[in-house]
């Protein structure tokens, strides 16, 4: 669940006028800290496009690709030659949520989804950082670099690609 929320959250943000973005590309570093102060760090890059298309390429500490569209999340894990395909069960509309984000100071916005609060930090009119507490009470911080917005993208990049001999698990 935390991967799903983080994926939807990060895949669509990038501009101070949050409702004007149509696409977003960036490198990211994601830190997940639990209640015992243990932190896991991930890094990679992402591409996202309205309405809810996204692809996250996790590069470290392991390689993993996460593809998201309105109906499903596909997780391709080359190290174990496996693909997990899950139907999206929530009506989470992140574009609607960020459109309604409230400015709390010059470079910070606050947005809510269900009972979670998301803090969006801006720098030079681009999203620099997103932080929130996930459903397991982990603190999640995602920092973006090399951001690009409203760039033209080939729709094919949002389709999961994997070898036919991978194990496929459908949820």
C-alpha positions in Angstrom: 0.0 0.0 0.0 2.8 2.5 0.8 4.3 1.8 -2.6 1.0 2.4 -4.3 0.3 5.7 -2.5 3.9 6.9 -3.0 3.7 6.0 -6.6 0.5 7.9 -7.3 1.6 10.8 -5.2 5.0 11.3 -6.8 4.0 10.4 -10.3 1.9 13.5 -10.8 3.3 16.5 -9.0 5.7 19.1 -10.2 4.6 22.7 -10.5 3.5 25.6 -8.2 0.3 25.9 -10.1 -0.4 22.3 -9.4 -3.5 22.0 -11.7 -1.6 23.0 -14.8 0.7 20.0 -15.1 0.1 17.5 -17.8 3.4 15.5 -17.6 6.4 15.2 -15.3 9.8 13.6 -15.4 12.4 13.5 -12.6 15.1 11.6 -10.8 14.1 10.8 -7.2 15.4 9.6 -3.9 12.8 8.1 -1.6 13.4 7.5 2.1 11.1 5.4 4.3 11.7 5.7 8.0 9.8 3.4 10.5 8.9 4.0 14.1 12.2 2.5 15.3 14.1 5.1 13.2 15.3 2.5 10.6 15.5 4.0 7.1 15.3 2.4 3.7 16.6 4.5 0.8 15.5 4.0 -2.8 16.5 6.0 -6.0 15.6 6.0 -9.6 13.6 8.0 -12.1 10.0 8.5 -13.0 7.8 9.7 -15.9 4.1 10.6 -15.4 1.3 11.9 -17.5 -2.3 12.7 -17.0 -4.7 11.2 -16.3 -2.9 8.7 -14.1 -0.1 7.1 -16.1 3.2 6.7 -14.4 6.3 4.5 -14.6 8.9 4.4 -11.8 12.2 2.9 -12.6 13.8 2.0 -9.2 17.6 1.6 -9.7 18.9 1.2 -6.2 19.1 -0.7 -3.9 17.5 -3.2 -6.4 16.1 -2.8 -9.9 12.4 -2.7 -10.1 9.9 -1.0 -12.5 6.4 0.1 -11.4 3.8 0.9 -14.1 0.6 2.6 -13.1 -2.6 3.4 -15.1 -6.1 4.1 -14.0 -6.9 0.4 -13.5 -3.8 -1.5 -12.5 -0.3 -1.4 -11.0 2.3 -3.7 -12.7 5.5 -4.4 -10.8 8.3 -5.9 -12.8 11.2 -7.4 -10.7 14.0 -8.6 -12.9 16.1 -10.0 -10.1 13.5 -12.6 -9.3 12.0 -12.8 -12.8 8.6 -11.9 -11.6 5.7 -9.6 -12.5 2.9 -8.7 -10.1 -0.2 -7.2 -11.6 -2.8 -5.7 -9.3 -6.1 -4.0 -10.0 -6.3 -0.6 -8.4 -9.0 -0.8 -5.6 -9.1 2.8 -4.6 -10.7 5.9 -6.2 -7.6 7.9 -5.4 -7.5 10.9 -7.8 -4.2 12.6 -7.1 -4.7 15.4 -9.7 -7.9 16.4 -7.9 -6.1 16.3 -4.5 -3.2 18.5 -5.6 -5.5 20.9 -7.4 -7.1 21.5 -4.0 -3.7 21.7 -2.1 -3.6 24.7 0.2 -0.6 27.0 0.2 0.8 27.2 3.8 3.8 29.4 3.1 5.8 30.8 0.1 7.2 27.4 -1.0 5.0 24.8 0.8 1.6 23.3 0.2 -0.5 20.9 2.2 -2.9 18.4 0.7 -5.1 15.6 2.2 -6.3 12.3 1.0 -8.5 10.4 3.4 -6.7 10.7 6.7 -3.2 11.4 5.4 -1.6 14.8 5.1 1.0 15.4 2.3 3.5 18.3 2.5 4.7 19.5 -0.9 7.8 21.6 -0.9 8.5 23.8 -3.9 11.8 25.2 -5.3 11.9 27.4 -8.4 8.3 26.6 -9.2 9.0 22.8 -9.2 8.2 20.2 -6.7 11.4 19.6 -4.7 10.1 17.3 -2.0 7.0 15.4 -0.9 6.6 14.1 2.6 3.8 12.1 4.4 3.1 9.4 6.8 1.9 6.1 5.2 -0.7 3.8 6.6 2.0 1.9 8.5 3.1 5.1 10.3 6.3 5.2 8.3 7.6 8.7 7.4 8.1 8.9 3.6 10.2 11.6 2.0 10.7 11.8 -1.7 13.2 14.3 -3.1 13.1 15.2 -6.8 16.0 16.4 -9.0 16.3 17.1 -12.7 12.6 17.8 -13.0 10.9 18.5 -16.3 7.3 19.3 -16.7 4.8 19.3 -19.6 7.2 17.5 -21.9 5.9 15.3 -24.7 6.0 11.6 -23.9 5.5 8.5 -25.9 2.5 6.6 -24.4 4.3 3.3 -24.9 6.6 4.0 -21.9 3.6 3.5 -19.6 3.0 -0.1 -20.8 4.7 -2.8 -18.7 7.4 -4.7 -20.6 8.9 -8.0 -19.4 10.1 -11.3 -20.8 7.5 -13.9 -21.5 9.2 -16.4 -19.2 8.8 -14.3 -16.1 6.3 -15.6 -13.5 3.2 -13.5 -13.6 1.1 -13.1 -10.4 -2.3 -11.5 -10.8 -4.0 -10.0 -7.7 
